[in-house]
Amino acid sequence: MALVAGPGIGGSRSSAGTLPAELTLVIDKHVKYIQGLDSRKDELDYWLTEHLRLNGVYWGLTALHLLGHPDALPRDKTLEFVLACQNQDGGFGAAPGHDSHMLYTGSAVQILATIDALTDLEVSQTGGKERIARYIAGLQDPTTGTFAGDEWGETDTRFLYIAFNALSILDMMHLVNVESAVSYIQACANFDGGFGRAPSAETHAGQIFTCLGALSIVRRLDLVDAERLGAWLSDRQLSNGGLNGRPEKLVDVCYSWWVLSSLAMLGKLHWIDAAKLITFILSCQDSEHGGISDMPGDMVDVFHTVFGVAGLSLLGYPGLVEVDPVYCMPKKITQALPYHQA
Amino acid sequence: MSKAQPSAVPSRPKNKSAKKREPFYAVSPRWSDVSPIPLIEGPPGQKDPGPALATIAYSPRYSEAMSYLRAVMAVNEFSRRTLELTEDIIGMNPAHYTVWLYRVKILKALWESEGTRTEDGVMAELDWLEEISERNLKNYQIWHHRQLLVSLLPKLPTTEPEFVAHILSFDSKNYHVWTYRQWLCRRFPDPLLTTEMELQAVDALISEDVRNNSAWNHRYFVCFGADELKAIEAEGGNRKEILAKGGLVVDEDLVEREINYAKDHIAWAPQNPSAWNYLKGVLQRAAISVADMQVFCEGFVGGRHADLMSDSVRSSHALDWLADIYRLTGHFDSSKRCLHALANKWDPVRRKYWDFRAKQVDEEAREDQ
């Protein structure tokens, strides 16, 4: 899956007379765009983004599932690639030969669940799910409860969220200290009601998503002041309909996901103007070649494509598969997880 | 480090462009003993390098360097030439996290084998890092690398605050830099927090851009947050619990100074959410009711009886606060007037939120009767 930007430009339209109000999601073109990403290995950027490859597969695959084309990528090749990224320690690197990291291990688990390959894992390798889960659990800091990204100890609430996300998919939450992780998240709550990547770090919509996501997974959203946080989150919508991630920053399609999913978890999705946001996201798609960009006029990429599509799914845009705001995966798949049956 | 290398060493690749076609390592006598390992993208054990061959035709410099990296990492070679190799690759692609991790291992091994004092080694590496940091503001490996290095030092390098300020001059809201800056304050509270150093630095940034939310967040950290964190770490629990327990001493002079600071900056830019959020945070920390801010807030809407749909309103945040203040003091009609003005004139994009607030006021009014 190439992380190469472009060639399309968000906001380009094929028929000159189309009015913004009539913009619709060009599902087939987005599917073709994502399928085409893998044939771009002759571009230097393909190789310069190798350190993101496994994330890229997750983004592309998830977008395809939400667009209702789950079989648009060959399952066997996807599985083969994911397994080739796994290292001796049980974790996954961004690409074969890269060191294990939480970011890629999380993507690997999400991909495996999405293509229904968790059982293949048990058959194809020793240790199966538990080997991955032990790698993740080993990254929890026993004193603070948070998680590091790798053996080098960088901590971030992103890693904590990914740990909970992956471990709940693997049904291995018992391997970690949930209570201390939850206290750590609470320590990240700021004076403005939001959350940052570490205690005292500035409130950021992306980090709010990770903290709320982690709390949702362990059913502890009761710890959050939903009204205050919902007010901060809904204040992210600007008059052009788009959302930003922090006060006084630019709007960006990816916040259609981080802000919106957070509002959905709090049950406050209706506090923003959905119609205006839909128009904003659609104004960022290249309706000729497919793909969505961060804002109108910029180059499209797979990252903004998946989060734009996921945002539209949350807003109930017709023709899309329902997304789970906690996992950014098709809801049908997450609802069937053994962890959520308990 | 690499800048101090002996001159006998053959020159490092001059052209950093990853698009260059001429091989560098394959023709260098210093690397003749290494067999490069091409990328195999596929299942383990696959013999065919597959797409890697196609790549070589398009980006030989980068893929060549990567193939030598794979070879030296496979045998854990920690040497001068491998340090230069990491520099070469980082120059072309600083987001490649594995290279950074490998570089740290090499540095530590070299300091030991060459008898370099850790402090000297760190300072030389920081020197090298400076230029790369300027060119890659969004990269986060660079800041992690920096933190790892500085954590090895017993004292704050005098140049460090200057360097952070310099980088923020390119992007004053850079999340990595602010995170690093907080780490720096906690690692070296003396002198950063025991003197006025950080406070003055953050004041300068707010003066430059009063809407810099990152700077406001840092101000809270400098004035209150660092102490809160210490208490959280000492007692366990979280901020809310510790504040509720009254476990933190509230310095009244400090609170008054910060309330006035926020008010002054709100007066300067009444529609700036950062200063309002900060004021709310300080009030909460000091357990002061927002109702104490009634007169202050009314100043931004044209007074208690002003027409809230008219241009006498200079701040939607003031209306938001007044809606709360009037509700708390039992002036439900005034509260609803504020919310109505917000939903219909000043912030219609969030109409549903303001409607929700109005419903809450209705409920409270009913209970009050």
Boltz contact constraints between the chains, C-beta under 6 A:
constraints:
  - contact:
      token1: [A, 41]
      token2: [B, 51]
      max_distance: 6.0
  - contact:
      token1: [A, 41]
      token2: [B, 54]
      max_distance: 6.0
  - contact:
      token1: [A, 42]
      token2: [B, 58]
      max_distance: 6.0
  - contact:
      token1: [A, 44]
      token2: [B, 59]
      max_distance: 6.0
  - contact:
      token1: [A, 47]
      token2: [B, 55]
      max_distance: 6.0
  - contact:
      token1: [A, 47]
      token2: [B, 59]
      max_distance: 6.0
  - contact:
      token1: [A, 48]
      token2: [B, 93]
      max_distance: 6.0
  - contact:
      token1: [A, 51]
      token2: [B, 95]
      max_distance: 6.0
  - contact:
      token1: [A, 51]
      token2: [B, 96]
      max_distance: 6.0
  - contact:
      token1: [A, 51]
      token2: [B, 97]
      max_distance: 6.0
  - contact:
      token1: [A, 80]
      token2: [B, 43]
      max_distance: 6.0
  - contact:
      token1: [A, 84]
      token2: [B, 42]
      max_distance: 6.0
  - contact:
      token1: [A, 84]
      token2: [B, 43]
      max_distance: 6.0
  - contact:
      token1: [A, 98]
      token2: [B, 98]
      max_distance: 6.0
  - contact:
      token1: [A, 99]
      token2: [B, 98]
      max_distance: 6.0
  - contact:
      token1: [A, 154]
      token2: [B, 144]
      max_distance: 6.0
  - contact:
      token1: [A, 186]
      token2: [B, 238]
      max_distance: 6.0
  - contact:
      token1: [A, 187]
      token2: [B, 232]
      max_distance: 6.0
  - contact:
      token1: [A, 187]
      token2: [B, 238]
      max_distance: 6.0
  - contact:
      token1: [A, 189]
      token2: [B, 239]
      max_distance: 6.0
  - contact:
      token1: [A, 191]
      token2: [B, 220]
      max_distance: 6.0
  - contact:
      token1: [A, 191]
      token2: [B, 281]
      max_distance: 6.0
  - contact:
      token1: [A, 192]
      token2: [B, 277]
      max_distance: 6.0
  - contact:
      token1: [A, 199]
      token2: [B, 229]
      max_distance: 6.0
  - contact:
      token1: [A, 200]
      token2: [B, 182]
      max_distance: 6.0
  - contact:
      token1: [A, 200]
      token2: [B, 221]
      max_distance: 6.0
  - contact:
      token1: [A, 200]
      token2: [B, 225]
      max_distance: 6.0
  - contact:
      token1: [A, 200]
      token2: [B, 229]
      max_distance: 6.0
  - contact:
      token1: [A, 201]
      token2: [B, 179]
      max_distance: 6.0
  - contact:
      token1: [A, 202]
      token2: [B, 214]
      max_distance: 6.0
  - contact:
      token1: [A, 202]
      token2: [B, 217]
      max_distance: 6.0
  - contact:
      token1: [A, 234]
      token2: [B, 350]
      max_distance: 6.0
  - contact:
      token1: [A, 234]
      token2: [B, 353]
      max_distance: 6.0
  - contact:
      token1: [A, 237]
      token2: [B, 349]
      max_distance: 6.0
  - contact:
      token1: [A, 246]
      token2: [B, 213]
      max_distance: 6.0
  - contact:
      token1: [A, 247]
      token2: [B, 213]
      max_distance: 6.0
  - contact:
      token1: [A, 247]
      token2: [B, 273]
      max_distance: 6.0
  - contact:
      token1: [A, 247]
      token2: [B, 274]
      max_distance: 6.0
  - contact:
      token1: [A, 248]
      token2: [B, 211]
      max_distance: 6.0
  - contact:
      token1: [A, 248]
      token2: [B, 213]
      max_distance: 6.0
  - contact:
      token1: [A, 270]
      token2: [B, 352]
      max_distance: 6.0
  - contact:
      token1: [A, 271]
      token2: [B, 352]
      max_distance: 6.0
  - contact:
      token1: [A, 271]
      token2: [B, 353]
      max_distance: 6.0
  - contact:
      token1: [A, 273]
      token2: [B, 349]
      max_distance: 6.0
